[in-house]
Amino acid sequence: MSLPVDFRPEARGELRDGYDWYEGRRAGAGARFMAAVQAAIDHVAAFPQSGRVMLDDIRRKLVLKYPYAIFYREEAGRIIITSVFHTSRDPAIWQGRR
């Protein structure tokens, strides 16, 4: 059974920015990026404890074939995605989010 998933507004914006960046380079690349992110989110929803603990209760799931990570926590029977983060950025950005 998979848990429901909620996004923090910042995480939605990061996801949208990633889509726009890939789609701006080549038609269809944004959709492939979104499919890879969705596969990572589906895995997290099904296996919430599978992500590596990074900070307190925040876990990380890497997105296959892309330099992105999903940062999330499990809370009250649901997954809260705090960041969809390009891994070359300063980690202090996602670390300040709860």
N, C-alpha and C positions, 0 to 999 in steps of 0.2 A: 504494500500500500504506500503510495506516495503522499507526502505532506503538501499542503497548499503553499504557494510561494508568493511573497509580497516583496516589492522593490521599494527601497528608499528613493525619493525623488532624484537625488544625486546619481544613484546607480542607473536609473532610467535615462538620465541625460548622458551619462558615459556610454551607455549602450547605443543610444541614438547617434552620438558623435562617432563611435566606431563604425556603425553601419554607413553613415554618410562618407567617412573617409574612404572605406573600401569601395563603396559604390561610385564615388567620384573618380576613382582610378580606372575602374572597368565595370561595365554594365554586368550585373549578376553577381559581382564579388561581394556586395553587401548582403545579399541573400545567403551566400555560402557562409559568410561570417556569422550571420544570425543563426543559421542551422547548427553551426559548431557550438555557439554559446548555448542554444537551447538544449543540445545534447548534454552539455556539462550541467545545466540546471536540472534537467530530468534525472541525471545521475544523483545529484545532491538531494533532490526531493525524495528519491527512492532509498538512498543510503546516506542520511545526513551525517553520520559519524565518520564517513569515509574521507572527508577533507582533512588536510593537515592543520592542526591547531597552530595559529600564528600569533595571536595576542588575546589573552584572557579567553573568552568564549567564541572568538572569531576564527573561523576556519577558511581554508583556501582550496579551491578546485581549479586546476589549470584547464584552459580551453585548448583542445588539441589543434595543432597546426597554426595557431595564432599566438602572438605574444600578449595574451590577456589571461587574467585570473578572475575568478568569481570569489568575492569575499562575502561570507554569510555567517549567520548564527541561527541556531534553532531556538525558538521561543514559543511557549504555549502551544505546542503541536503544529507549528508552521515554520517555514524557512523565511528569514528576513535577509534579503540580499542588500548588503550595505555598499557594495562597489562592484562595478564591472571595469576592471582596472588594467590599463596598459602597463606591462611589467617594467618598462624603462622609466616610468615616472617615479617621483619621490614617494616612498611608502608612507611618509608622514601624512599625506593627503587622506588615504583611507583609514589610517590608524586613529584619526580624530573623530571618526563616525561611530555612532552606536545605533 
